[in-house]
Amino acid sequence: VLNPKIAVFYTGLLPTLAPSGFSPHLGMILLVLIHTALTLVWLGGYVLVLTKARAFFEKSAVRRTMDRVTGVVLIGFGVRVATSRP
């Protein structure tokens, strides 16, 4: 309800995708339900993957490696910004 991108999608693009064999209201309800179901499955997949990956990322060796890689990347970005010309 508070996401303007979804409001623009629902009011601008979604009506053009409504099936012609249904009444406009029924077609829109069907598309919204499909969109909701796909969103729940997609986000549920994220939850399952991240739940399984949590134990791996909590290992101290993995955390140290990620901190080092992130630090090197940030230093690289800083050097890039410092040496770039406007």
PyMOL commands that set and color helices and strands:
alter all, ss='L'
color gray80, all
select helices_A, chain A and resi 4-17+24-57+60-83
alter helices_A, ss='H'
color red, helices_A
deselect
rebuild
show_as cartoon
